[in-house]
Amino acid sequence: MSTTITNQNTLLKVVLAILLPPLAVFMDKGIGTQFFLNVVLTLIGFWIVGVIHALIVVL
């Protein structure tokens, strides 16, 4: 049962990493360096750089 919940959480984070990268990083790491780095990368890097960073952090 716990592996099913873990897989669902990972799937949710991956979907959020694609749609809203900073939210996915926040859910995984909280507010910290990774979160602020992702916000900057998402705003400055035309969104796709933030998505790549969020996927690296989440996975």
N, CA, C and O of each residue as an XYZ file, in Angstrom:
236
protein
N       0.823     -1.198      0.000
C       0.000      0.000      0.000
C       0.860      1.252      0.000
O       0.534      2.216     -0.693
N       1.941      1.265      0.753
C       2.756      2.475      0.824
C       3.498      2.740     -0.481
O       3.766      3.894     -0.814
N       3.837      1.676     -1.230
C       4.497      1.914     -2.519
C       3.524      2.529     -3.520
O       3.932      3.303     -4.386
N       2.247      2.191     -3.406
C       1.248      2.802     -4.286
C       1.117      4.288     -3.994
O       1.025      5.102     -4.913
N       1.109      4.636     -2.722
C       1.024      6.049     -2.337
C       2.273      6.795     -2.778
O       2.183      7.926     -3.254
N       3.436      6.173     -2.625
C       4.684      6.795     -3.050
C       4.693      7.005     -4.559
O       5.115      8.059     -5.035
N       4.235      6.018     -5.308
C       4.181      6.160     -6.762
C       3.208      7.250     -7.185
O       3.472      7.973     -8.146
N       2.087      7.378     -6.483
C       1.125      8.428     -6.806
C       1.706      9.796     -6.483
O       1.501     10.747     -7.238
N       2.427      9.911     -5.373
C       3.053     11.188     -5.031
C       4.108     11.561     -6.057
O       4.211     12.726     -6.443
N       4.891     10.592     -6.501
C       5.909     10.865     -7.506
C       5.254     11.287     -8.820
O       5.722     12.217     -9.476
N       4.191     10.618     -9.199
C       3.486     10.986    -10.422
C       2.927     12.406    -10.318
O       3.019     13.180    -11.270
N       2.354     12.746     -9.174
C       1.835     14.101     -8.958
C       2.958     15.127     -9.060
O       2.781     16.176     -9.679
N       4.103     14.839     -8.464
C       5.224     15.780     -8.510
C       5.761     15.935     -9.923
O       6.157     17.034    -10.310
N       5.783     14.860    -10.702
C       6.255     14.954    -12.085
C       5.291     15.806    -12.911
O       5.728     16.639    -13.706
N       4.002     15.609    -12.733
C       3.015     16.416    -13.457
C       3.148     17.885    -13.051
O       3.108     18.774    -13.901
N       3.306     18.134    -11.757
C       3.483     19.516    -11.303
C       4.799     20.105    -11.797
O       4.874     21.298    -12.091
N       5.834     19.278    -11.889
C       7.123     19.771    -12.392
C       7.001     20.251    -13.827
O       7.710     21.167    -14.244
N       6.106     19.634    -14.579
C       5.907     20.054    -15.967
C       5.012     21.285    -16.039
O       5.272     22.191    -16.831
N       3.970     21.331    -15.230
C       3.017     22.443    -15.300
C       3.452     23.654    -14.474
O       3.425     24.782    -14.965
N       3.847     23.426    -13.233
C       4.246     24.494    -12.306
C       5.530     24.073    -11.583
O       5.471     23.568    -10.462
N       6.677     24.276    -12.212
C       7.931     23.775    -11.647
C       8.228     24.232    -10.210
O       8.624     23.398     -9.397
N       8.056     25.512     -9.861
C       8.366     25.896     -8.479
C       7.495     25.190     -7.431
O       7.963     24.905     -6.328
N       6.245     24.911     -7.768
C       5.359     24.223     -6.826
C       5.840     22.793     -6.574
O       5.786     22.312     -5.442
N       6.302     22.124     -7.607
C       6.814     20.760     -7.441
C       8.057     20.752     -6.561
O       8.209     19.876     -5.709
N       8.939     21.712     -6.758
C      10.149     21.792     -5.931
C       9.779     22.141     -4.499
O      10.370     21.606     -3.560
N       8.812     23.028     -4.318
C       8.356     23.375     -2.978
C       7.781     22.160     -2.258
O       8.053     21.956     -1.075
N       6.998     21.361     -2.953
C       6.412     20.167     -2.332
C       7.476     19.147     -1.942
O       7.312     18.412     -0.969
N       8.562     19.105     -2.700
C       9.604     18.117     -2.432
C      10.626     18.605     -1.410
O      11.015     17.849     -0.520
N      11.062     19.846     -1.526
C      12.164     20.354     -0.698
C      11.770     21.458      0.273
O      12.532     21.759      1.192
N      10.598     22.071      0.096
C      10.216     23.200      0.939
C      10.845     24.480      0.421
O      11.459     24.501     -0.646
N      10.684     25.549      1.192
C      11.264     26.826      0.778
C      12.725     26.828      1.188
O      13.064     26.706      2.365
N      13.563     26.967      0.203
C      15.003     26.956      0.427
C      15.715     27.343     -0.850
O      15.133     27.954     -1.747
N      16.977     26.981     -0.917
C      17.806     27.344     -2.060
C      17.270     26.751     -3.361
O      17.208     27.440     -4.379
N      16.883     25.473     -3.330
C      16.386     24.824     -4.545
C      15.116     25.502     -5.062
O      14.937     25.667     -6.268
N      14.246     25.890     -4.143
C      13.002     26.552     -4.536
C      13.290     27.886     -5.217
O      12.772     28.154     -6.300
N      14.116     28.726     -4.586
C      14.396     30.038     -5.161
C      15.179     29.928     -6.466
O      14.980     30.720     -7.387
N      16.067     28.942     -6.538
C      16.787     28.710     -7.787
C      15.816     28.329     -8.898
O      15.957     28.788    -10.032
N      14.842     27.502     -8.581
C      13.867     27.095     -9.582
C      12.983     28.259    -10.015
O      12.644     28.371    -11.193
N      12.609     29.118     -9.087
C      11.813     30.302     -9.451
C      12.592     31.177    -10.430
O      12.045     31.636    -11.432
N      13.860     31.402    -10.136
C      14.690     32.229    -11.024
C      14.859     31.555    -12.382
O      14.733     32.209    -13.418
N      15.143     30.259    -12.384
C      15.309     29.553    -13.652
C      14.020     29.547    -14.470
O      14.057     29.653    -15.695
N      12.888     29.424    -13.794
C      11.609     29.418    -14.505
C      11.312     30.789    -15.107
O      10.835     30.875    -16.238
N      11.583     31.844    -14.376
C      11.286     33.192    -14.878
C      12.288     33.649    -15.929
O      11.903     34.250    -16.932
N      13.563     33.372    -15.710
C      14.597     33.859    -16.618
C      14.817     32.889    -17.788
O      15.120     33.312    -18.904
N      14.666     31.610    -17.525
C      15.008     30.603    -18.532
C      13.885     30.170    -19.422
O      13.941     29.085    -20.000
N      12.856     30.990    -19.555
C      11.756     30.684    -20.466
C      11.076     29.365    -20.132
O      10.768     28.594    -21.041
N      10.838     29.090    -18.893
C      10.033     28.006    -18.353
C      10.638     26.615    -18.522
O      10.570     25.817    -17.587
N      11.221     26.294    -19.661
C      11.706     24.930    -19.898
C      12.901     24.610    -19.002
O      13.066     23.464    -18.583
N      13.727     25.594    -18.708
C      14.872     25.369    -17.824
C      14.378     25.065    -16.404
O      14.959     24.228    -15.713
N      13.330     25.729    -15.978
C      12.736     25.449    -14.677
C      12.122     24.067    -14.618
O      12.180     23.403    -13.583
N      11.536     23.628    -15.718
C      10.955     22.280    -15.782
C      12.051     21.231    -15.658
O      11.895     20.257    -14.921
N      13.148     21.416    -16.364
C      14.260     20.465    -16.301
C      14.819     20.403    -14.884
O      15.066     19.317    -14.360
N      15.017     21.561    -14.264
C      15.531     21.589    -12.897
C      14.562     20.925    -11.930
O      14.986     20.171    -11.054
N      13.282     21.190    -12.070
C      12.279     20.591    -11.185
C      12.251     19.073    -11.331
O      12.131     18.361    -10.335
N      12.360     18.578    -12.538
C      12.386     17.131    -12.743
C      13.625     16.499    -12.119
O      13.548     15.403    -11.564
N      14.757     17.176    -12.204
C      15.974     16.664    -11.568
C      15.802     16.616    -10.054
O      16.202     15.641     -9.418
N      15.213     17.653     -9.473
C      15.023     17.700     -8.017
C      14.015     16.644     -7.564
O      14.245     15.948     -6.574
N      12.916     16.526     -8.278
C      11.841     15.614     -7.870
C      12.249     14.157     -8.051
O      11.962     13.317     -7.199
N      12.912     13.863     -9.150
C      13.290     12.476     -9.412
C      14.654     12.203     -8.839
O      15.159     11.086     -8.953
